[in-house]
Structures are given as structure tokens and as C-alpha cells.
Amino acid sequence: MTLRRHSNKTKMAAPLTLCTKEEQRSVIRFLWSEGIKCTEIHRRMLEQYGASCLSLQQIYEWSKKFQGGTTSISDAPRPGQANGVVTPDSIQATEKIILDNRRISVDEVAAELDISHGSAHFIIHEVLKFNKVSARWVPRMLTPAMKEARFNASNQLLARYNLEGDAFLQRIVTGDESWVHYYQPETKRTSKQWRHVTSPKPRKFRVQSSAGKVLLTLFWDHRGPILEHYIPKGTTVTSATYCDLLQNHLKPAIRSKRRGLLSTGVLLQHDNARPHAANTTTAAIKELKFETVLHPPYSPDLAPSDYHIFGPLKESLGGKKFDTEDEVKTAVHEWLYSQPKEFFSAGIHALVKRWATCVERRGDYVEK
């Protein structure tokens, strides 16, 4: 009878897979106080805690601590931990040092305040919530005049949106050119993979984009692609070729795919590349009865194709090798037409937030 009751209790026992180290140390102290050997303590705990169980070595170490008179089951503060040095004065001093020199290292902060590296790290990251980030590449250093141009353009466009609402955005047709390579290496972000602590570290070899490439010109709006055009090899993009593209390719595509937009009025949004801004191009746009959306120089952060299309497109092609121009074109076409309408709508509507941010920053670049 006694053996049967013991067997039933064993069956009813539930594994304690969710536990804290402190809980297990408390069990070690209790069993140690009963004179049970460390190997037996480990065996019994392993049955209940499974993979979460402390190692036999840790059980030996804590039994030795309890034998030496330790009663606490918490880790003792280690040298270098932020304890008594984290005071309002040290926090204020650390913040001032960082604001005076944002490139200063943790060790330099520690040396200047005569505190440990651990204390300085704790104050900087845990208390002040500072994080060190790399500088972001931008097209160029903006002069006051450039910032003013960006501020004024964004302010005017924002005012027009506030007046006309989404109807203003729905008339925008945006376009730009970009090279697409036969082989585009994967970015560091897209090549990330999950791994265990014991897994071998993955390697990524430095590879350059292939020499083979095609020049894509893409026009799109809030509903999706309108014109996907490739410049023939050996052809230079000039004002003449760009005007021909607008007159003989873009306008017919709009008439076919966006019925009624030509009557409503096309708002053409493109950058200030020389072929786009030449006098002959301006005259051709006027003849087409298109209206050009203001776009200040050196402003890819305000160009939807740059901040919303070309990056994700090239990421999707990363690591893939193409042997012919037709294969590249097919891959680009499939990616463009696999995107939902909401994807393109989000890219156009993001203009409003970017104009507002540019105004808030007095013409400075908009972060991603």
C-alpha cells in the first residue's frame, strides 16, 4: 500500500520548467541543511527542473557558500557594478560629459569621473538611456540656402495637401531612374539568420555588384506601377530622351491605366537631375499639360521612389544571379506587380509626414 501511494504521488508531480535561480538556490540550501550530498541534490532537482536546472558545479559552489555561513540566495554585488556611485550628481555629470562630446567612450567617461567601467556603462545605458549610433550617410552637407529651399518647398506642399486632402496625393505620378544589376549582393540586414549560442558564426564574403546592369525608369502612383521602362544599352539619358519618354510612353500609359487622370490633371513628381530640369523638358511638360510638383535639390528623402521603392526592390533581388537582361527585367516586373496596392499608397502618403518633418527640422534631412 505504501509503495502504491508513493507511485501515485510521483505520477502527479509536475515539472518546474519555469523557475528562477533564486528558487533553485533556496532548494539547494534546504536540502543541504538536511545533509544530502550535492550529487543527490542535483539528481532530484534535475527531475523537476529539467533543462533549467543548475549545474552540478553550481550546486557544489552554493553548498560551499552555505557551509561558509552565507544565508543570502542572491548574487553578491560584483566589483564594477553600479551601486553607491549612481547618485544624482554622478548622473548629471555623466550627461554633461556626453552632451559636450557625443563621441566619448564609456572608458573615457569612467576615467573622467573616477568610477568603474561598469558603473559608467550602467549610468549611460540604463539610467540616461543613451545609445551610440553610427552617422547616417546623406547626399551632401546642406547649406543654409539648400535648407531654406527644402523648408519652403515642403511648407508649400504641406499647405496644399491641407487644402486639397488626399485628392492632391491621388494626382501625383512620381518617377525616377535606377540601375539594376545582374547580381546584387545581399545586404547585411537581409542575410541575418537565427542561431544558437553554440552554432558556428555565419560568414558573409565581401562581394561587389556585377558590372552587368540595366537602367530602369519607373513611374508609379498611389495605385501601383504605371510605366516600367528600360533605357537601351549605349543610350544616355538626356533631355531629348526624357521628353520622348514622357510624350510617347508615359502619357499613353496614363491614358490606358489611369482613365480620367489626364483630364483631372497629372502632378508629375521627379527630382532635379539635369534631364528632368532642362528648359526643353520644362517646355515638354507644359505642352503635355502636366503640373510639376515642387522638389528641392539633393532631396532623395522627399522622393518616393528613393525612400520607398528602389531599396526594397534591390533587397528582394539580393543574392540572385541573372545571366541576361531579360531575366533582370522579368524579376523586376514580377516584384513590382506582386506588391499590394496598399504598398504603393503608403509610399505616396508618406510624403505628408516627410514634408511635415522637413518643416519641423527647418529644412534638414528627414530620418528614415
C-alpha positions, 0 to 999 in steps of 0.5 A: 500500500505504501509503495502504491501511494508513493507511485501515485504521488510521483505520477502527479508531480509536475515539472518546474520548467519555469523557475528562477535561480533564486528558487533553485538556490533556496532548494539547494540550501534546504536540502543541504541543511538536511545533509544530502550530498550535492550529487543527490541534490542535483539528481532530484532537482534535475527531475523537476527542473529539467533543462533549467536546472543548475549545474552540478558545479553550481550546486557544489559552489552554493553548498560551499557558500552555505557551509561558509555561513552565507544565508543570502540566495542572491548574487553578491554585488560584483566589483564594477557594478553600479551601486553607491556611485549612481547618485544624482550628481554622478548622473548629471555629470555623466550627461554633461560629459556626453552632451559636450562630446557625443563621441566619448567612450564609456572608458573615457567617461569612467576615467573622467569621473573616477568610477568603474567601467561598469558603473559608467556603462550602467549610468549611460545605458540604463539610467540616461538611456543613451545609445551610440549610433553610427552617422547616417550617410546623406547626399551632401552637407546642406547649406543654409540656402539648400535648407531654406529651399527644402523648408519652403518647398515642403511648407508649400506642399504641406499647405496644399495637401491641407487644402486639397486632402488626399485628392492632391496625393491621388494626382501625383505620378512620381518617377525616377531612374535606377540601375539594376544589376545582374547580381546584387549582393545581399545586404547585411540586414537581409542575410541575418539568420537565427542561431544558437549560442553554440552554432558556428558564426555565419560568414558573409564574403565581401562581394561587389555588384556585377558590372552587368546592369540595366537602367530602369525608369519607373513611374508609379502612383498611389495605385501601383506601377504605371510605366516600367521602362528600360533605357537601351544599352549605349543610350544616355539619358538626356533631355531629348530622351526624357521628353520622348519618354514622357510624350510617347510612353508615359502619357499613353500609359496614363491614358490606358491605366489611369482613365480620367487622370489626364483630364483631372490633371497629372502632378508629375513628381521627379527630382532635379537631375539635369534631364528632368530640369532642362528648359526643353523638358520644362517646355515638354511638360507644359505642352503635355499639360502636366503640373510639376510638383515642387522638389528641392535639390539633393532631396532623395528623402522627399522622393518616393521612389528613393525612400520607398521603392528602389531599396526594397526592390534591390533587397528582394533581388539580393543574392540572385544571379541573372545571366541576361537582361531579360531575366533582370527585367522579368524579376523586376516586373514580377516584384513590382506587380506582386506588391499590394496596392496598399504598398504603393499608397503608403509610399505616396502618403508618406510624403505628408509626414516627410514634408511635415518633418522637413518643416519641423527640422527647418529644412534638414534631412528627414530620418528614415 
